[in-house]
């Protein structure tokens, strides 16, 4: 036994040293591409580029990092490319928005099961819904949304989570609106909003704080409510929403009608919050990518949460700081989160198909 134990300890030490050496060399001399599933200029692109500028400091081997945009079909094209075409060598990292909801709503669109991707980290978030103050007959408060006339809602795609959130909440409130969708990015939709082509939209906290909030302070835009966090049982305040002056949707609804929402629209909205809220931004590698690459990237992305230089640039550019979440069982956790009751899934599929 005395001879066996030193041998075992020696093997363990060699294994640890080999793992450390592999981590040091995996990305050395290589280029890591961050694939963004929306066009340049939108919130997903902005967040990914800031992440890319700081991630290299936390990656052993200091690889070169570039960002590639692949927008279209409300993020679906880039998401599918990552799973179906991208090399599975750990050198392409997807920075994805709305991917989980797109899979839940229309799994048949995916040739490769989205649940089989190698998930690196999540960035929980939500959306603030807002409208132009000059919507007829002239609106001054968030409650005035209920009397809006000729409301025009802009979106990215009929089954995109942002579109579904706006439509589900407005339908529950009974607000009449015209729906215009097909913008390739939030940047394009925001330009349409400023031009008056649309007058209602929803935005994630970083872009809301940096681009919308100044116009709210000028009285041009009015926030109505935001999408709360929801884990399937309990509502919560997402960290990024702590400074938002508008209420969560269910409280807004209660103020108007004196009761909580209920019915199929409400169940679909809660499912949307559960699936897309916790995994609003997803960082993932193609399925079959090296496990060591996934684990190295997990540690590097999590290190950004404690990186003061990253935090300073994120707050300066976006007005907010994404908080990344990861764990050793992240793949399993994401797969569980994408399990939706068939009846709710069918309802969401039919709702998303309507224009």
C-alpha angles and dihedrals in degrees: 000000000000089000094045098054096056089048091052092047090048091052091049091050092049090049092051092047091048091051091050091048091050091051090051094051105033095089098023111128092001137111122238114205118206107207114207116198094211134060123272118279100038128108095265091052093046093051093046093051093050090048090049093053092057105028095080092068089064098044116090109234093032098242123198110259126207132175122226123190121213108172130169140104091038092299097316098112095057092042093053093044090057092054101035108031112014118103113263096221100105093257099107118064118187118221098195137182124196093000096126093051093046089056094047093047097044113012090163089070089068119081088187118049106251090215088067095063117110104250118212104177145334131226110205113212144136142206137266113218114214142164141200115271091224093066107129128301087020118268128219107170138033090253090059088075087085091067097042117137127201092010112180117198118202124206149167101237138338095257097034111122093238092053093045092050092052094045096044094050095045091047091051089051092048093235113156117227146158115241121219116177141164102085108149095221144003088255090063092044091051091052089052089050092052091048091051095243087124128014105194129059144145126228139186117250099259095055092036092055095044102038110016106035094065088056090047088056089051090054095245097112131036124204113225106184141315136238108257127215114265129182096188094276112032134043118225141181110253111229091239091056097057094104097040111117095206121088126244113270097254091054091047089052091048091052091054101040105020094237142066119273118259141175136060095315091054093048090050091049092051090050089051090053093048097047101035104025097062092040100033090136117031127190110201145159124219115274112272094030116146112283090220090058091050092050094046090051092047091057093045095050092047089051088063088069087069098037110111094194091053091046092050094052094043092053092044096049103030102023089233144060123237114224114215122212127197141153142175090262097045094122091057093044093053091048090053091049091054092059107107131174110261094234092053091044091052091049092050091047092053092044092050091051093056119093 
